[in-house]
Amino acid sequence: MQIDPEKRYFLSRPRGGFNDSMVQIGKSRLYAEKFNRVLVLDTSRSGLREQLDTLFNVPDNFGCEVQLWDRDMLPVF
């Protein structure tokens, strides 16, 4: 993934079970929308144990741009 230096990012790594993870993703989405950030989601260590797009379709009107976590991002973040 290429990081755009013109954009600002917010890395969210929700923890807990399914419900806790969903609540944290919702709060992360609101924060990213409010502060004009690209939301980077790492759900690999949450109760979801999957990338968000494996379980759900992220709609275009989600409120913010969403980028799913990739191990190649580690040096950047």
C-alpha positions as a printed Julia matrix, in Angstrom:
77×3 Matrix{Float64}:
   0.0     0.0    0.0
   1.19    3.47  -0.81
   0.74    6.05   1.92
  -0.39    9.39   0.53
   1.59   12.13   2.35
  -1.27   14.55   1.64
  -3.7    12.49   3.75
  -3.91   11.98   7.49
  -4.48    8.51   8.91
  -6.0     6.98  12.01
  -4.98    3.41  12.92
  -7.63    1.49  14.84
  -6.95   -1.92  16.35
 -10.14   -2.99  18.1
  -9.87   -5.59  20.86
 -12.35   -7.86  22.56
 -15.16  -10.0   21.25
 -17.47   -9.35  18.33
 -19.66   -6.72  20.0
 -16.74   -4.86  21.59
 -14.92   -4.8   18.24
 -17.97   -3.47  16.41
 -18.45   -0.69  18.98
 -14.77    0.3   18.7
 -14.97    0.31  14.88
 -18.04    2.55  15.1
 -16.24    4.99  17.39
 -13.15    4.91  15.18
 -15.28    5.68  12.14
 -16.83    8.7   13.86
 -13.4     9.99  14.89
 -11.96    9.53  11.39
 -14.96   11.28   9.85
 -14.88   14.18  12.31
 -11.13   14.8   11.93
 -10.91   14.01   8.2
  -8.68   10.95   8.51
  -8.34    7.76   6.51
  -9.39    4.95   8.84
  -6.89    2.09   8.84
  -8.47   -0.97  10.45
  -6.49   -3.87  11.87
  -9.02   -6.43  13.06
  -6.6    -9.37  12.99
  -6.2    -9.4   16.78
  -9.81   -8.68  17.65
 -12.64  -11.11  18.27
 -13.42  -10.82  14.56
 -10.14  -12.56  13.59
 -10.78  -11.49   9.99
 -10.44   -8.38   7.87
 -13.59   -6.28   7.93
 -14.23   -6.72   4.2
 -14.34  -10.51   4.65
 -17.34  -10.15   6.95
 -19.02   -6.96   5.74
 -19.26   -4.7    2.72
 -17.98   -1.25   3.6
 -20.43    1.14   1.88
 -19.3     4.2   -0.04
 -21.21    6.4    2.4
 -19.41    4.97   5.47
 -18.38    8.5    6.45
 -14.64    8.18   5.88
 -12.19    6.43   3.63
 -11.27    2.98   4.93
  -7.99    1.18   4.34
  -7.59   -2.34   5.66
  -4.41   -3.25   7.53
  -1.61   -4.95   5.67
   1.67   -6.1    7.28
   3.55   -3.99   4.74
   2.18   -0.9    6.53
   4.05   -1.69   9.75
   7.15    0.43   9.01
   4.97    3.43   8.18
   2.82    3.26  11.28
